[in-house]
């Protein structure tokens, strides 16, 4: 399981021109799931995400976590994180999980964050979405459950 996170001052996601999720301060997460991912991968990444110190303290050092700053999460499902571009010019998405498996783990990811009393806004799974954000820093990191 992979998560690309971006620290955001504000962010929104729209489907067919209608905003379906919006945050003012927190993290935008692009969530990719592969075939062998499990709930253990979800738990690992949620724990890492909510405690990762990527927000600045009074001395402008990244010492504060999402929980510390009371931030929110805009969570976007992103199967293209498992695109393989080694051959040819068109990405191969065979490593991305099938929708039923991916949806189950994506929901678990969002629910575990909410259980930590962190607001989660989402896009619509499987839909074409437009994501807008102001990336602060910029801070962009890649988390991979295979790295634990």
N, C-alpha and C positions, 0 to 999 in steps of 0.2 A: 504494500500500500504506500502510495506517495501523496504528500501534501506540499504544494507550493503555497507559502504564506507571504502576504505582503502587509506591512503595517500601513494602516489607512486612517486618514483624518475623516474621510467620508467615503461611502461606497454605495452603489445600488446595482440591482440586476433587474432587467426588463425582459418580458416575453411579449411579443406582438405589440410593442410600444407601451405596455402597461408595466409600471414598477411593481414587482412582486416581493422584493426584499430590499431593505435599506438599513445602513448603520451610520453612526456619526463618528465613533472613535473605536478602533479595535483592529481586527485582523480579517483580511479577505483570504479565504482558503480555497484553493483549487484542489479537489480530492479525486485521486485516481486509484482504482482498485483493479487488481489482477486476479487470476483464477484461484491461486492457492492462498489468498488472504483469508484470515479468520478474525474472530472477535478479539483474539489476543493482539493482533496487529492494530485493531481499532483502539483498544485500551492503551496500548503503548503510545500511539500517536496523540491521542487526546491528552494523556498525562504530560507528554512532552510539550504539546502546543500550549496548554493553559499555564504551564510553569516556566516556559522559555522567557528569559529576561531580554526583551527586545524593545522595551519602552524606556524613555529617558527619565532619570531622577533629577533632582534640583541642580546637580553638577553636570547635567547633560551627558551622563554616562548611561549606557543601556544596562540598568540594574533592576528594572521593574517588569513584572509579568502581566499578562492579560488580567489575571485575578487581582493583582495589586492595583491596577489602574481602573478597574471596573469596566473594562472594555467589552465590546460585543464581537460576534463573529458573523461574517457573511460567508456562508458555505455554498460552494458551487461544485456540482459533480463535473468531472473532467476526464473522460475516458482517454482523451488524446495524450495524457501524460504517459501512457503506455504505447505510444506510437513508435514504431521501429523505422528509422530512416536510413539504415545502413545500405540498402539496395534500392536502386532506381530513384525515381523522383516523387513517387507517391508513398506516403507513410502506410505501413502495415499495422493494423490494430489488433492482430491476433492475440497479443498478450493482455489486452483489456478483458476484464471479466464480462461474462454474459450479463445482460441487464437485470435478471432476477437476483442473481448473487450480488451484483454491485449495489442494487437498490437496497437490499437488506442491510449490507454493511454500511452504506452511506447513511441510512436512517439511524443505525446504531451509533455511528460517529456523532451525529447531531444530538441525539438523545443523551449520550454520555456528557457532552459539553453542557447541555441544559441542566443535567443533574448536579453540575458544579455551580449552579446559579449564575450562569453566564447566558446572556441573551444570544440566541441564534436566529438569524434570518437566512432564508435559502432561496435559491432559484427553483426551477421546476425540472426535476430529473428527466433526462431524455429529450428535453426541448431545446430549440435554438434560442440562445440567450445573448443579450447585450449586457456587458459588465462595465461599469464606470467606477473609477476610484481615483482618489488623490493619495498617492503612495508617499508617505512621509519618510524622508531620509535621503534617498529611498532605501528602504529595508525590504529585501526579498530573500527568503531562505527556502531550501528544499529539505523536507523531512522524508525519510524512507524507513519503513518498518524493518527492512532488511539490514539496516545499519546498527541495530541494537546488539 
